[in-house]
């Protein structure tokens, strides 16, 4: 990933944090991007990525 790509991704993430979206909207975004399936499970190659939720 180039520096420009990283900066673009950071700006997209910052903009997304400002916009209040519902869980349904967020799920649809991840489904559309091919990150999760209809059941909310991570798809390949994301299956091996795991971040435990804060307790």
mmCIF entry with sequence, helices, sheets and N, C-alpha, C, O atoms, coordinates in Angstrom:
data_MODEL
# 
_entry.id   MODEL 
# 
_entity.id                         1 
_entity.type                       polymer 
_entity.pdbx_number_of_molecules   1 
# 
_entity_poly.entity_id                      1 
_entity_poly.type                           'polypeptide(L)' 
_entity_poly.nstd_linkage                   no 
_entity_poly.nstd_monomer                   no 
_entity_poly.pdbx_seq_one_letter_code       
;(UNK)(UNK)(UNK)(UNK)(UNK)(UNK)(UNK)(UNK)(UNK)(UNK)(UNK)(UNK)(UNK)(UNK)(UNK)(UNK)
(UNK)(UNK)(UNK)(UNK)(UNK)(UNK)(UNK)(UNK)(UNK)(UNK)(UNK)(UNK)(UNK)(UNK)(UNK)(UNK)
(UNK)(UNK)(UNK)(UNK)(UNK)(UNK)(UNK)(UNK)(UNK)(UNK)(UNK)(UNK)(UNK)(UNK)(UNK)(UNK)
(UNK)(UNK)(UNK)(UNK)(UNK)(UNK)(UNK)
;
_entity_poly.pdbx_seq_one_letter_code_can   XXXXXXXXXXXXXXXXXXXXXXXXXXXXXXXXXXXXXXXXXXXXXXXXXXXXXXX 
_entity_poly.pdbx_strand_id                 A 
# 
loop_
_entity_poly_seq.entity_id 
_entity_poly_seq.num 
_entity_poly_seq.mon_id 
_entity_poly_seq.hetero 
1 1  UNK n 
1 2  UNK n 
1 3  UNK n 
1 4  UNK n 
1 5  UNK n 
1 6  UNK n 
1 7  UNK n 
1 8  UNK n 
1 9  UNK n 
1 10 UNK n 
1 11 UNK n 
1 12 UNK n 
1 13 UNK n 
1 14 UNK n 
1 15 UNK n 
1 16 UNK n 
1 17 UNK n 
1 18 UNK n 
1 19 UNK n 
1 20 UNK n 
1 21 UNK n 
1 22 UNK n 
1 23 UNK n 
1 24 UNK n 
1 25 UNK n 
1 26 UNK n 
1 27 UNK n 
1 28 UNK n 
1 29 UNK n 
1 30 UNK n 
1 31 UNK n 
1 32 UNK n 
1 33 UNK n 
1 34 UNK n 
1 35 UNK n 
1 36 UNK n 
1 37 UNK n 
1 38 UNK n 
1 39 UNK n 
1 40 UNK n 
1 41 UNK n 
1 42 UNK n 
1 43 UNK n 
1 44 UNK n 
1 45 UNK n 
1 46 UNK n 
1 47 UNK n 
1 48 UNK n 
1 49 UNK n 
1 50 UNK n 
1 51 UNK n 
1 52 UNK n 
1 53 UNK n 
1 54 UNK n 
1 55 UNK n 
# 
_struct_asym.id          A 
_struct_asym.entity_id   1 
# 
loop_
_struct_conf.conf_type_id 
_struct_conf.id 
_struct_conf.pdbx_PDB_helix_id 
_struct_conf.beg_label_comp_id 
_struct_conf.beg_label_asym_id 
_struct_conf.beg_label_seq_id 
_struct_conf.pdbx_beg_PDB_ins_code 
_struct_conf.end_label_comp_id 
_struct_conf.end_label_asym_id 
_struct_conf.end_label_seq_id 
_struct_conf.pdbx_end_PDB_ins_code 
_struct_conf.beg_auth_comp_id 
_struct_conf.beg_auth_asym_id 
_struct_conf.beg_auth_seq_id 
_struct_conf.end_auth_comp_id 
_struct_conf.end_auth_asym_id 
_struct_conf.end_auth_seq_id 
_struct_conf.pdbx_PDB_helix_class 
_struct_conf.details 
_struct_conf.pdbx_PDB_helix_length 
HELX_P HELX_P1 AA1 UNK A 3  ? UNK A 18 ? UNK A 3  UNK A 18 1 ? 16 
HELX_P HELX_P2 AA2 UNK A 23 ? UNK A 32 ? UNK A 23 UNK A 32 1 ? 10 
HELX_P HELX_P3 AA3 UNK A 46 ? UNK A 48 ? UNK A 46 UNK A 48 5 ? 3  
# 
_struct_conf_type.id          HELX_P 
_struct_conf_type.criteria    ? 
_struct_conf_type.reference   ? 
# 
loop_
_atom_site.group_PDB 
_atom_site.id 
_atom_site.type_symbol 
_atom_site.label_atom_id 
_atom_site.label_alt_id 
_atom_site.label_comp_id 
_atom_site.label_asym_id 
_atom_site.label_entity_id 
_atom_site.label_seq_id 
_atom_site.pdbx_PDB_ins_code 
_atom_site.Cartn_x 
_atom_site.Cartn_y 
_atom_site.Cartn_z 
_atom_site.occupancy 
_atom_site.B_iso_or_equiv 
_atom_site.pdbx_formal_charge 
_atom_site.auth_seq_id 
_atom_site.auth_comp_id 
_atom_site.auth_asym_id 
_atom_site.auth_atom_id 
_atom_site.pdbx_PDB_model_num 
ATOM 1   N N  . UNK A 1 1  ? 0.862   -1.174  0.000  1.00 0.00 ? 1  UNK A N  1 
ATOM 2   C CA . UNK A 1 1  ? 0.000   0.000   0.000  1.00 0.00 ? 1  UNK A CA 1 
ATOM 3   C C  . UNK A 1 1  ? 0.905   1.233   0.000  1.00 0.00 ? 1  UNK A C  1 
ATOM 4   O O  . UNK A 1 1  ? 1.830   1.348   0.804  1.00 0.00 ? 1  UNK A O  1 
ATOM 5   N N  . UNK A 1 2  ? 0.619   2.126   -0.902 1.00 0.00 ? 2  UNK A N  1 
ATOM 6   C CA . UNK A 1 2  ? 1.417   3.342   -0.986 1.00 0.00 ? 2  UNK A CA 1 
ATOM 7   C C  . UNK A 1 2  ? 0.993   4.346   0.087  1.00 0.00 ? 2  UNK A C  1 
ATOM 8   O O  . UNK A 1 2  ? -0.051  4.193   0.721  1.00 0.00 ? 2  UNK A O  1 
ATOM 9   N N  . UNK A 1 3  ? 1.803   5.348   0.273  1.00 0.00 ? 3  UNK A N  1 
ATOM 10  C CA . UNK A 1 3  ? 1.483   6.397   1.243  1.00 0.00 ? 3  UNK A CA 1 
ATOM 11  C C  . UNK A 1 3  ? 0.192   7.106   0.859  1.00 0.00 ? 3  UNK A C  1 
ATOM 12  O O  . UNK A 1 3  ? -0.628  7.424   1.720  1.00 0.00 ? 3  UNK A O  1 
ATOM 13  N N  . UNK A 1 4  ? 0.014   7.350   -0.429 1.00 0.00 ? 4  UNK A N  1 
ATOM 14  C CA . UNK A 1 4  ? -1.213  8.008   -0.890 1.00 0.00 ? 4  UNK A CA 1 
ATOM 15  C C  . UNK A 1 4  ? -2.439  7.150   -0.612 1.00 0.00 ? 4  UNK A C  1 
ATOM 16  O O  . UNK A 1 4  ? -3.483  7.661   -0.207 1.00 0.00 ? 4  UNK A O  1 
ATOM 17  N N  . UNK A 1 5  ? -2.309  5.842   -0.833 1.00 0.00 ? 5  UNK A N  1 
ATOM 18  C CA . UNK A 1 5  ? -3.419  4.927   -0.548 1.00 0.00 ? 5  UNK A CA 1 
ATOM 19  C C  . UNK A 1 5  ? -3.752  4.936   0.941  1.00 0.00 ? 5  UNK A C  1 
ATOM 20  O O  . UNK A 1 5  ? -4.922  4.974   1.324  1.00 0.00 ? 5  UNK A O  1 
ATOM 21  N N  . UNK A 1 6  ? -2.724  4.901   1.770  1.00 0.00 ? 6  UNK A N  1 
ATOM 22  C CA . UNK A 1 6  ? -2.938  4.914   3.219  1.00 0.00 ? 6  UNK A CA 1 
ATOM 23  C C  . UNK A 1 6  ? -3.605  6.214   3.662  1.00 0.00 ? 6  UNK A C  1 
ATOM 24  O O  . UNK A 1 6  ? -4.520  6.193   4.485  1.00 0.00 ? 6  UNK A O  1 
ATOM 25  N N  . UNK A 1 7  ? -3.159  7.327   3.129  1.00 0.00 ? 7  UNK A N  1 
ATOM 26  C CA . UNK A 1 7  ? -3.753  8.616   3.484  1.00 0.00 ? 7  UNK A CA 1 
ATOM 27  C C  . UNK A 1 7  ? -5.205  8.698   3.028  1.00 0.00 ? 7  UNK A C  1 
ATOM 28  O O  . UNK A 1 7  ? -6.051  9.241   3.739  1.00 0.00 ? 7  UNK A O  1 
ATOM 29  N N  . UNK A 1 8  ? -5.497  8.164   1.853  1.00 0.00 ? 8  UNK A N  1 
ATOM 30  C CA . UNK A 1 8  ? -6.873  8.145   1.345  1.00 0.00 ? 8  UNK A CA 1 
ATOM 31  C C  . UNK A 1 8  ? -7.758  7.290   2.244  1.00 0.00 ? 8  UNK A C  1 
ATOM 32  O O  . UNK A 1 8  ? -8.876  7.684   2.573  1.00 0.00 ? 8  UNK A O  1 
ATOM 33  N N  . UNK A 1 9  ? -7.260  6.118   2.643  1.00 0.00 ? 9  UNK A N  1 
ATOM 34  C CA . UNK A 1 9  ? -8.009  5.237   3.521  1.00 0.00 ? 9  UNK A CA 1 
ATOM 35  C C  . UNK A 1 9  ? -8.269  5.901   4.872  1.00 0.00 ? 9  UNK A C  1 
ATOM 36  O O  . UNK A 1 9  ? -9.373  5.805   5.409  1.00 0.00 ? 9  UNK A O  1 
ATOM 37  N N  . UNK A 1 10 ? -7.271  6.563   5.417  1.00 0.00 ? 10 UNK A N  1 
ATOM 38  C CA . UNK A 1 10 ? -7.433  7.265   6.694  1.00 0.00 ? 10 UNK A CA 1 
ATOM 39  C C  . UNK A 1 10 ? -8.491  8.355   6.576  1.00 0.00 ? 10 UNK A C  1 
ATOM 40  O O  . UNK A 1 10 ? -9.318  8.511   7.475  1.00 0.00 ? 10 UNK A O  1 
ATOM 41  N N  . UNK A 1 11 ? -8.476  9.103   5.493  1.00 0.00 ? 11 UNK A N  1 
ATOM 42  C CA . UNK A 1 11 ? -9.476  10.167  5.327  1.00 0.00 ? 11 UNK A CA 1 
ATOM 43  C C  . UNK A 1 11 ? -10.882 9.589   5.171  1.00 0.00 ? 11 UNK A C  1 
ATOM 44  O O  . UNK A 1 11 ? -11.847 10.177  5.660  1.00 0.00 ? 11 UNK A O  1 
ATOM 45  N N  . UNK A 1 12 ? -11.007 8.455   4.502  1.00 0.00 ? 12 UNK A N  1 
ATOM 46  C CA . UNK A 1 12 ? -12.313 7.796   4.365  1.00 0.00 ? 12 UNK A CA 1 
ATOM 47  C C  . UNK A 1 12 ? -12.811 7.331   5.730  1.00 0.00 ? 12 UNK A C  1 
ATOM 48  O O  . UNK A 1 12 ? -13.981 7.512   6.067  1.00 0.00 ? 12 UNK A O  1 
ATOM 49  N N  . UNK A 1 13 ? -11.914 6.732   6.515  1.00 0.00 ? 13 UNK A N  1 
ATOM 50  C CA . UNK A 1 13 ? -12.303 6.267   7.849  1.00 0.00 ? 13 UNK A CA 1 
ATOM 51  C C  . UNK A 1 13 ? -12.701 7.417   8.764  1.00 0.00 ? 13 UNK A C  1 
ATOM 52  O O  . UNK A 1 13 ? -13.664 7.306   9.522  1.00 0.00 ? 13 UNK A O  1 
ATOM 53  N N  . UNK A 1 14 ? -11.968 8.511   8.697  1.00 0.00 ? 14 UNK A N  1 
ATOM 54  C CA . UNK A 1 14 ? -12.313 9.685   9.519  1.00 0.00 ? 14 UNK A CA 1 
ATOM 55  C C  . UNK A 1 14 ? -13.674 10.241  9.122  1.00 0.00 ? 14 UNK A C  1 
ATOM 56  O O  . UNK A 1 14 ? -14.468 10.618  9.984  1.00 0.00 ? 14 UNK A O  1 
ATOM 57  N N  . UNK A 1 15 ? -13.945 10.293  7.825  1.00 0.00 ? 15 UNK A N  1 
ATOM 58  C CA . UNK A 1 15 ? -15.248 10.783  7.361  1.00 0.00 ? 15 UNK A CA 1 
ATOM 59  C C  . UNK A 1 15 ? -16.361 9.852   7.811  1.00 0.00 ? 15 UNK A C  1 
ATOM 60  O O  . UNK A 1 15 ? -17.441 10.311  8.183  1.00 0.00 ? 15 UNK A O  1 
ATOM 61  N N  . UNK A 1 16 ? -16.108 8.549   7.780  1.00 0.00 ? 16 UNK A N  1 
ATOM 62  C CA . UNK A 1 16 ? -17.120 7.567   8.199  1.00 0.00 ? 16 UNK A CA 1 
ATOM 63  C C  . UNK A 1 16 ? -17.425 7.688   9.682  1.00 0.00 ? 16 UNK A C  1 
ATOM 64  O O  . UNK A 1 16 ? -18.560 7.455   10.098 1.00 0.00 ? 16 UNK A O  1 
ATOM 65  N N  . UNK A 1 17 ? -16.434 8.048   10.486 1.00 0.00 ? 17 UNK A N  1 
ATOM 66  C CA . UNK A 1 17 ? -16.649 8.213   11.917 1.00 0.00 ? 17 UNK A CA 1 
ATOM 67  C C  . UNK A 1 17 ? -17.559 9.398   12.212 1.00 0.00 ? 17 UNK A C  1 
ATOM 68  O O  . UNK A 1 17 ? -18.273 9.391   13.215 1.00 0.00 ? 17 UNK A O  1 
ATOM 69  N N  . UNK A 1 18 ? -17.545 10.399  11.369 1.00 0.00 ? 18 UNK A N  1 
ATOM 70  C CA . UNK A 1 18 ? -18.368 11.593  11.575 1.00 0.00 ? 18 UNK A CA 1 
ATOM 71  C C  . UNK A 1 18 ? -19.836 11.336  11.237 1.00 0.00 ? 18 UNK A C  1 
ATOM 72  O O  . UNK A 1 18 ? -20.736 11.937  11.825 1.00 0.00 ? 18 UNK A O  1 
ATOM 73  N N  . UNK A 1 19 ? -20.060 10.439  10.286 1.00 0.00 ? 19 UNK A N  1 
ATOM 74  C CA . UNK A 1 19 ? -21.425 10.130  9.854  1.00 0.00 ? 19 UNK A CA 1 
ATOM 75  C C  . UNK A 1 19 ? -22.024 9.067   10.760 1.00 0.00 ? 19 UNK A C  1 
ATOM 76  O O  . UNK A 1 19 ? -21.465 7.980   10.904 1.00 0.00 ? 19 UNK A O  1 
ATOM 77  N N  . UNK A 1 20 ? -23.156 9.379   11.369 1.00 0.00 ? 20 UNK A N  1 
ATOM 78  C CA . UNK A 1 20 ? -23.841 8.398   12.214 1.00 0.00 ? 20 UNK A CA 1 
ATOM 79  C C  . UNK A 1 20 ? -24.631 7.464   11.308 1.00 0.00 ? 20 UNK A C  1 
ATOM 80  O O  . UNK A 1 20 ? -25.478 7.904   10.530 1.00 0.00 ? 20 UNK A O  1 
ATOM 81  N N  . UNK A 1 21 ? -24.343 6.161   11.417 1.00 0.00 ? 21 UNK A N  1 
ATOM 82  C CA . UNK A 1 21 ? -25.028 5.177   10.599 1.00 0.00 ? 21 UNK A CA 1 
ATOM 83  C C  . UNK A 1 21 ? -25.550 4.068   11.489 1.00 0.00 ? 21 UNK A C  1 
ATOM 84  O O  . UNK A 1 21 ? -25.023 3.816   12.573 1.00 0.00 ? 21 UNK A O  1 
ATOM 85  N N  . UNK A 1 22 ? -26.580 3.421   11.021 1.00 0.00 ? 22 UNK A N  1 
ATOM 86  C CA . UNK A 1 22 ? -27.161 2.317   11.775 1.00 0.00 ? 22 UNK A CA 1 
ATOM 87  C C  . UNK A 1 22 ? -26.318 1.055   11.572 1.00 0.00 ? 22 UNK A C  1 
ATOM 88  O O  . UNK A 1 22 ? -25.511 0.973   10.646 1.00 0.00 ? 22 UNK A O  1 
ATOM 89  N N  . UNK A 1 23 ? -26.520 0.089   12.448 1.00 0.00 ? 23 UNK A N  1 
ATOM 90  C CA . UNK A 1 23 ? -25.825 -1.195  12.316 1.00 0.00 ? 23 UNK A CA 1 
ATOM 91  C C  . UNK A 1 23 ? -26.153 -1.849  10.978 1.00 0.00 ? 23 UNK A C  1 
ATOM 92  O O  . UNK A 1 23 ? -25.297 -2.481  10.360 1.00 0.00 ? 23 UNK A O  1 
ATOM 93  N N  . UNK A 1 24 ? -27.399 -1.691  10.536 1.00 0.00 ? 24 UNK A N  1 
ATOM 94  C CA . UNK A 1 24 ? -27.823 -2.265  9.259  1.00 0.00 ? 24 UNK A CA 1 
ATOM 95  C C  . UNK A 1 24 ? -27.035 -1.646  8.106  1.00 0.00 ? 24 UNK A C  1 
ATOM 96  O O  . UNK A 1 24 ? -26.584 -2.358  7.208  1.00 0.00 ? 24 UNK A O  1 
ATOM 97  N N  . UNK A 1 25 ? -26.869 -0.320  8.128  1.00 0.00 ? 25 UNK A N  1 
ATOM 98  C CA . UNK A 1 25 ? -26.110 0.362   7.078  1.00 0.00 ? 25 UNK A CA 1 
ATOM 99  C C  . UNK A 1 25 ? -24.654 -0.106  7.062  1.00 0.00 ? 25 UNK A C  1 
ATOM 100 O O  . UNK A 1 25 ? -24.074 -0.330  6.000  1.00 0.00 ? 25 UNK A O  1 
ATOM 101 N N  . UNK A 1 26 ? -24.079 -0.250  8.242  1.00 0.00 ? 26 UNK A N  1 
ATOM 102 C CA . UNK A 1 26 ? -22.687 -0.679  8.336  1.00 0.00 ? 26 UNK A CA 1 
ATOM 103 C C  . UNK A 1 26 ? -22.544 -2.108  7.823  1.00 0.00 ? 26 UNK A C  1 
ATOM 104 O O  . UNK A 1 26 ? -21.603 -2.416  7.091  1.00 0.00 ? 26 UNK A O  1 
ATOM 105 N N  . UNK A 1 27 ? -23.482 -2.985  8.207  1.00 0.00 ? 27 UNK A N  1 
ATOM 106 C CA . UNK A 1 27 ? -23.441 -4.374  7.739  1.00 0.00 ? 27 UNK A CA 1 
ATOM 107 C C  . UNK A 1 27 ? -23.537 -4.430  6.221  1.00 0.00 ? 27 UNK A C  1 
ATOM 108 O O  . UNK A 1 27 ? -22.816 -5.196  5.581  1.00 0.00 ? 27 UNK A O  1 
ATOM 109 N N  . UNK A 1 28 ? -24.417 -3.629  5.644  1.00 0.00 ? 28 UNK A N  1 
ATOM 110 C CA . UNK A 1 28 ? -24.566 -3.602  4.185  1.00 0.00 ? 28 UNK A CA 1 
ATOM 111 C C  . UNK A 1 28 ? -23.276 -3.145  3.510  1.00 0.00 ? 28 UNK A C  1 
ATOM 112 O O  . UNK A 1 28 ? -22.925 -3.642  2.440  1.00 0.00 ? 28 UNK A O  1 
ATOM 113 N N  . UNK A 1 29 ? -22.574 -2.205  4.127  1.00 0.00 ? 29 UNK A N  1 
ATOM 114 C CA . UNK A 1 29 ? -21.306 -1.730  3.577  1.00 0.00 ? 29 UNK A CA 1 
ATOM 115 C C  . UNK A 1 29 ? -20.281 -2.853  3.562  1.00 0.00 ? 29 UNK A C  1 
ATOM 116 O O  . UNK A 1 29 ? -19.604 -3.063  2.555  1.00 0.00 ? 29 UNK A O  1 
ATOM 117 N N  . UNK A 1 30 ? -20.161 -3.581  4.680  1.00 0.00 ? 30 UNK A N  1 
ATOM 118 C CA . UNK A 1 30 ? -19.206 -4.687  4.753  1.00 0.00 ? 30 UNK A CA 1 
ATOM 119 C C  . UNK A 1 30 ? -19.589 -5.827  3.816  1.00 0.00 ? 30 UNK A C  1 
ATOM 120 O O  . UNK A 1 30 ? -18.715 -6.466  3.230  1.00 0.00 ? 30 UNK A O  1 
ATOM 121 N N  . UNK A 1 31 ? -20.881 -6.086  3.668  1.00 0.00 ? 31 UNK A N  1 
ATOM 122 C CA . UNK A 1 31 ? -21.321 -7.112  2.717  1.00 0.00 ? 31 UNK A CA 1 
ATOM 123 C C  . UNK A 1 31 ? -20.972 -6.694  1.296  1.00 0.00 ? 31 UNK A C  1 
ATOM 124 O O  . UNK A 1 31 ? -20.444 -7.491  0.520  1.00 0.00 ? 31 UNK A O  1 
ATOM 125 N N  . UNK A 1 32 ? -21.265 -5.452  0.960  1.00 0.00 ? 32 UNK A N  1 
ATOM 126 C CA . UNK A 1 32 ? -20.985 -4.944  -0.380 1.00 0.00 ? 32 UNK A CA 1 
ATOM 127 C C  . UNK A 1 32 ? -19.503 -4.948  -0.718 1.00 0.00 ? 32 UNK A C  1 
ATOM 128 O O  . UNK A 1 32 ? -19.119 -5.115  -1.875 1.00 0.00 ? 32 UNK A O  1 
ATOM 129 N N  . UNK A 1 33 ? -18.679 -4.762  0.300  1.00 0.00 ? 33 UNK A N  1 
ATOM 130 C CA . UNK A 1 33 ? -17.228 -4.762  0.090  1.00 0.00 ? 33 UNK A CA 1 
ATOM 131 C C  . UNK A 1 33 ? -16.663 -6.177  0.041  1.00 0.00 ? 33 UNK A C  1 
ATOM 132 O O  . UNK A 1 33 ? -15.480 -6.365  -0.245 1.00 0.00 ? 33 UNK A O  1 
ATOM 133 N N  . UNK A 1 34 ? -17.511 -7.182  0.321  1.00 0.00 ? 34 UNK A N  1 
ATOM 134 C CA . UNK A 1 34 ? -17.058 -8.567  0.290  1.00 0.00 ? 34 UNK A CA 1 
ATOM 135 C C  . UNK A 1 34 ? -16.259 -8.975  1.510  1.00 0.00 ? 34 UNK A C  1 
ATOM 136 O O  . UNK A 1 34 ? -15.497 -9.941  1.455  1.00 0.00 ? 34 UNK A O  1 
ATOM 137 N N  . UNK A 1 35 ? -16.419 -8.254  2.616  1.00 0.00 ? 35 UNK A N  1 
ATOM 138 C CA . UNK A 1 35 ? -15.691 -8.564  3.840  1.00 0.00 ? 35 UNK A CA 1 
ATOM 139 C C  . UNK A 1 35 ? -16.458 -9.565  4.689  1.00 0.00 ? 35 UNK A C  1 
ATOM 140 O O  . UNK A 1 35 ? -15.859 -10.423 5.338  1.00 0.00 ? 35 UNK A O  1 
ATOM 141 N N  . UNK A 1 36 ? -17.787 -9.459  4.685  1.00 0.00 ? 36 UNK A N  1 
ATOM 142 C CA . UNK A 1 36 ? -18.617 -10.409 5.433  1.00 0.00 ? 36 UNK A CA 1 
ATOM 143 C C  . UNK A 1 36 ? -19.678 -10.994 4.513  1.00 0.00 ? 36 UNK A C  1 
ATOM 144 O O  . UNK A 1 36 ? -19.999 -10.431 3.466  1.00 0.00 ? 36 UNK A O  1 
ATOM 145 N N  . UNK A 1 37 ? -20.219 -12.146 4.931  1.00 0.00 ? 37 UNK A N  1 
ATOM 146 C CA . UNK A 1 37 ? -21.304 -12.763 4.168  1.00 0.00 ? 37 UNK A CA 1 
ATOM 147 C C  . UNK A 1 37 ? -22.651 -12.311 4.731  1.00 0.00 ? 37 UNK A C  1 
ATOM 148 O O  . UNK A 1 37 ? -22.700 -11.470 5.629  1.00 0.00 ? 37 UNK A O  1 
ATOM 149 N N  . UNK A 1 38 ? -23.738 -12.865 4.208  1.00 0.00 ? 38 UNK A N  1 
ATOM 150 C CA . UNK A 1 38 ? -25.082 -12.468 4.639  1.00 0.00 ? 38 UNK A CA 1 
ATOM 151 C C  . UNK A 1 38 ? -25.326 -12.730 6.121  1.00 0.00 ? 38 UNK A C  1 
ATOM 152 O O  . UNK A 1 38 ? -26.146 -12.060 6.748  1.00 0.00 ? 38 UNK A O  1 
ATOM 153 N N  . UNK A 1 39 ? -24.604 -13.715 6.683  1.00 0.00 ? 39 UNK A N  1 
ATOM 154 C CA . UNK A 1 39 ? -24.772 -14.058 8.094  1.00 0.00 ? 39 UNK A CA 1 
ATOM 155 C C  . UNK A 1 39 ? -23.868 -13.246 9.016  1.00 0.00 ? 39 UNK A C  1 
ATOM 156 O O  . UNK A 1 39 ? -23.913 -13.413 10.235 1.00 0.00 ? 39 UNK A O  1 
ATOM 157 N N  . UNK A 1 40 ? -23.051 -12.370 8.442  1.00 0.00 ? 40 UNK A N  1 
ATOM 158 C CA . UNK A 1 40 ? -22.158 -11.550 9.252  1.00 0.00 ? 40 UNK A CA 1 
ATOM 159 C C  . UNK A 1 40 ? -20.819 -12.195 9.546  1.00 0.00 ? 40 UNK A C  1 
ATOM 160 O O  . UNK A 1 40 ? -20.036 -11.673 10.339 1.00 0.00 ? 40 UNK A O  1 
ATOM 161 N N  . UNK A 1 41 ? -20.548 -13.336 8.907  1.00 0.00 ? 41 UNK A N  1 
ATOM 162 C CA . UNK A 1 41 ? -19.271 -14.027 9.099  1.00 0.00 ? 41 UNK A CA 1 
ATOM 163 C C  . UNK A 1 41 ? -18.220 -13.453 8.157  1.00 0.00 ? 41 UNK A C  1 
ATOM 164 O O  . UNK A 1 41 ? -18.519 -13.095 7.018  1.00 0.00 ? 41 UNK A O  1 
ATOM 165 N N  . UNK A 1 42 ? -16.988 -13.372 8.648  1.00 0.00 ? 42 UNK A N  1 
ATOM 166 C CA . UNK A 1 42 ? -15.903 -12.875 7.812  1.00 0.00 ? 42 UNK A CA 1 
ATOM 167 C C  . UNK A 1 42 ? -15.645 -13.828 6.656  1.00 0.00 ? 42 UNK A C  1 
ATOM 168 O O  . UNK A 1 42 ? -15.702 -15.047 6.817  1.00 0.00 ? 42 UNK A O  1 
ATOM 169 N N  . UNK A 1 43 ? -15.359 -13.259 5.481  1.00 0.00 ? 43 UNK A N  1 
ATOM 170 C CA . UNK A 1 43 ? -15.043 -14.049 4.304  1.00 0.00 ? 43 UNK A CA 1 
ATOM 171 C C  . UNK A 1 43 ? -13.525 -14.116 4.148  1.00 0.00 ? 43 UNK A C  1 
ATOM 172 O O  . UNK A 1 43 ? -12.782 -13.339 4.748  1.00 0.00 ? 43 UNK A O  1 
ATOM 173 N N  . UNK A 1 44 ? -13.090 -15.068 3.323  1.00 0.00 ? 44 UNK A N  1 
ATOM 174 C CA . UNK A 1 44 ? -11.664 -15.186 3.011  1.00 0.00 ? 44 UNK A CA 1 
ATOM 175 C C  . UNK A 1 44 ? -11.213 -13.925 2.296  1.00 0.00 ? 44 UNK A C  1 
ATOM 176 O O  . UNK A 1 44 ? -11.968 -13.479 1.431  1.00 0.00 ? 44 UNK A O  1 
ATOM 177 N N  . UNK A 1 45 ? -10.104 -13.313 2.546  1.00 0.00 ? 45 UNK A N  1 
ATOM 178 C CA . UNK A 1 45 ? -9.015  -13.675 3.444  1.00 0.00 ? 45 UNK A CA 1 
ATOM 179 C C  . UNK A 1 45 ? -9.144  -13.056 4.845  1.00 0.00 ? 45 UNK A C  1 
ATOM 180 O O  . UNK A 1 45 ? -8.187  -13.068 5.620  1.00 0.00 ? 45 UNK A O  1 
ATOM 181 N N  . UNK A 1 46 ? -10.285 -12.537 5.155  1.00 0.00 ? 46 UNK A N  1 
ATOM 182 C CA . UNK A 1 46 ? -10.481 -11.841 6.420  1.00 0.00 ? 46 UNK A CA 1 
ATOM 183 C C  . UNK A 1 46 ? -10.763 -12.785 7.589  1.00 0.00 ? 46 UNK A C  1 
ATOM 184 O O  . UNK A 1 46 ? -10.740 -12.357 8.743  1.00 0.00 ? 46 UNK A O  1 
ATOM 185 N N  . UNK A 1 47 ? -11.029 -14.058 7.306  1.00 0.00 ? 47 UNK A N  1 
ATOM 186 C CA . UNK A 1 47 ? -11.387 -15.019 8.349  1.00 0.00 ? 47 UNK A CA 1 
ATOM 187 C C  . UNK A 1 47 ? -10.339 -15.125 9.440  1.00 0.00 ? 47 UNK A C  1 
ATOM 188 O O  . UNK A 1 47 ? -10.680 -15.342 10.603 1.00 0.00 ? 47 UNK A O  1 
ATOM 189 N N  . UNK A 1 48 ? -9.087  -14.977 9.092  1.00 0.00 ? 48 UNK A N  1 
ATOM 190 C CA . UNK A 1 48 ? -8.017  -15.149 10.072 1.00 0.00 ? 48 UNK A CA 1 
ATOM 191 C C  . UNK A 1 48 ? -7.760  -13.887 10.891 1.00 0.00 ? 48 UNK A C  1 
ATOM 192 O O  . UNK A 1 48 ? -6.954  -13.913 11.821 1.00 0.00 ? 48 UNK A O  1 
ATOM 193 N N  . UNK A 1 49 ? -8.422  -12.802 10.567 1.00 0.00 ? 49 UNK A N  1 
ATOM 194 C CA . UNK A 1 49 ? -8.256  -11.559 11.314 1.00 0.00 ? 49 UNK A CA 1 
ATOM 195 C C  . UNK A 1 49 ? -9.276  -11.562 12.436 1.00 0.00 ? 49 UNK A C  1 
ATOM 196 O O  . UNK A 1 49 ? -10.469 -11.751 12.202 1.00 0.00 ? 49 UNK A O  1 
ATOM 197 N N  . UNK A 1 50 ? -8.804  -11.354 13.650 1.00 0.00 ? 50 UNK A N  1 
ATOM 198 C CA . UNK A 1 50 ? -9.718  -11.361 14.789 1.00 0.00 ? 50 UNK A CA 1 
ATOM 199 C C  . UNK A 1 50 ? -9.259  -10.329 15.808 1.00 0.00 ? 50 UNK A C  1 
ATOM 200 O O  . UNK A 1 50 ? -8.111  -10.345 16.253 1.00 0.00 ? 50 UNK A O  1 
ATOM 201 N N  . UNK A 1 51 ? -10.155 -9.445  16.165 1.00 0.00 ? 51 UNK A N  1 
ATOM 202 C CA . UNK A 1 51 ? -9.894  -8.470  17.205 1.00 0.00 ? 51 UNK A CA 1 
ATOM 203 C C  . UNK A 1 51 ? -10.937 -8.683  18.289 1.00 0.00 ? 51 UNK A C  1 
ATOM 204 O O  . UNK A 1 51 ? -12.123 -8.452  18.054 1.00 0.00 ? 51 UNK A O  1 
ATOM 205 N N  . UNK A 1 52 ? -10.519 -9.121  19.479 1.00 0.00 ? 52 UNK A N  1 
ATOM 206 C CA . UNK A 1 52 ? -11.499 -9.340  20.541 1.00 0.00 ? 52 UNK A CA 1 
ATOM 207 C C  . UNK A 1 52 ? -12.173 -8.026  20.932 1.00 0.00 ? 52 UNK A C  1 
ATOM 208 O O  . UNK A 1 52 ? -11.533 -6.975  20.969 1.00 0.00 ? 52 UNK A O  1 
ATOM 209 N N  . UNK A 1 53 ? -13.453 -8.099  21.219 1.00 0.00 ? 53 UNK A N  1 
ATOM 210 C CA . UNK A 1 53 ? -14.164 -6.895  21.631 1.00 0.00 ? 53 UNK A CA 1 
ATOM 211 C C  . UNK A 1 53 ? -13.745 -6.530  23.042 1.00 0.00 ? 53 UNK A C  1 
ATOM 212 O O  . UNK A 1 53 ? -13.318 -7.369  23.834 1.00 0.00 ? 53 UNK A O  1 
ATOM 213 N N  . UNK A 1 54 ? -13.883 -5.260  23.318 1.00 0.00 ? 54 UNK A N  1 
ATOM 214 C CA . UNK A 1 54 ? -13.524 -4.766  24.647 1.00 0.00 ? 54 UNK A CA 1 
ATOM 215 C C  . UNK A 1 54 ? -14.517 -5.263  25.668 1.00 0.00 ? 54 UNK A C  1 
ATOM 216 O O  . UNK A 1 54 ? -15.720 -5.275  25.403 1.00 0.00 ? 54 UNK A O  1 
ATOM 217 N N  . UNK A 1 55 ? -14.047 -5.669  26.820 1.00 0.00 ? 55 UNK A N  1 
ATOM 218 C CA . UNK A 1 55 ? -14.941 -6.177  27.861 1.00 0.00 ? 55 UNK A CA 1 
ATOM 219 C C  . UNK A 1 55 ? -15.276 -5.082  28.839 1.00 0.00 ? 55 UNK A C  1 
ATOM 220 O O  . UNK A 1 55 ? -16.020 -5.313  29.793 1.00 0.00 ? 55 UNK A O  1 
# 
